[in-house]
Amino acid sequence: MSRTVVCVKWVVAEGELRVDPVTGIVDASHVRQKVSDYDRNTIEAARIAAGTLNGELVGLTFGGPGARGALKEVLARGADRAVQVVTDGGARADGHVTANALAAQIARIGEVELVLCTEGASDTYAHETGPRIGELLGWPVVTNVRSLSVDGSRLRAIRSLGREEETVECDLPAVVTVVPEIGPAPIPGLKAVIAAGRKPTELVPLAELGLSTPATTVRTEVTSLLGYLAERKHVRIADGDAQTKVAALVAALAQQGVLR
């Protein structure tokens, strides 16, 4: 059976993060978690591609026990089954470890023709997981994809390159990373949410994948995380008509070096 795998990430809800206005320290202690917003569009693109291939759609994620919440959402959005590679060190895993774990599980699933990842997750947007997976599997990688189609064993994709677009084709199997503009993600209805609870899920301990110690050892580590603090001038232009206010604003911006 032909299979399409869509990789998703369980992230903090970025809109609920709080930044200390003095120290810049980010407080995520009371923030809920969710599937990355961008991944929702990717799941829909994968669902359509899997239908074209007349095959199964498998949702795949990697992380700690808390990431299990991602499985139900990917199932509600159209996946036939979902798999999580589980590790206690999921929060500390870098792109190297994550890609090794996902690639090993993709190989374990078998008969995979297409892997879809989002170009970047809403927390880090690191642009690395998809290309790393492709390298590990030895498959073609197409990045920054805004539109894709599958015809038999051939993939056709349109890539966004700044103001330009590039159309590329390659043979399957392949790894594709898509941008959010790939298409909107419909909100699952009640029936889809209920049906998700009856679909199969699998939890795979990282140790079962047989990866070497170097493959599961982080190479990069986040030592600090500070939020951006904007220094506002608090200048208010209240007097005069609209033309006078605009002139005053332009003069103030020029004085600050914003306009030249």
HELIX and SHEET records of a PDB file:
HELIX    1   1 GLU A   14  GLU A   16  5                                   3    
HELIX    2   2 ASP A   37  THR A   52  1                                  16    
HELIX    3   3 PRO A   65  ARG A   68  5                                   4    
HELIX    4   4 GLY A   69  ALA A   76  1                                   8    
HELIX    5   5 GLY A   90  ARG A   92  5                                   3    
HELIX    6   6 GLY A   95  ILE A  109  1                                  15    
HELIX    7   7 THR A  129  LEU A  137  1                                   9    
HELIX    8   8 PRO A  180  ILE A  182  5                                   3    
HELIX    9   9 LEU A  190  ALA A  196  1                                   7    
HELIX   10  10 LEU A  206  LEU A  209  5                                   4    
HELIX   11  11 PRO A  214  THR A  216  5                                   3    
HELIX   12  12 ALA A  242  GLN A  255  1                                  14    
SHEET    1   A 9 GLU A 164  ASP A 171  0                                        
SHEET    2   A 9 ARG A 154  LEU A 161 -1                                        
SHEET    3   A 9 VAL A 141  ASP A 151 -1                                        
SHEET    4   A 9 ALA A 174  VAL A 178  1                                        
SHEET    5   A 9 VAL A 112  THR A 118  1                                        
SHEET    6   A 9 ARG A   3  CYS A   7  1                                        
SHEET    7   A 9 GLU A  56  GLY A  63  1                                        
SHEET    8   A 9 ARG A  81  VAL A  86  1                                        
SHEET    9   A 9 THR A 201  PRO A 205  1                                        
SHEET    1   B 2 TRP A  10  VAL A  12  0                                        
SHEET    2   B 2 GLN A  33  VAL A  35 -1                                        
SHEET    1   C 2 ARG A  18  VAL A  19  0                                        
SHEET    2   C 2 VAL A  26  ASP A  27 -1                                        
END                                                                             
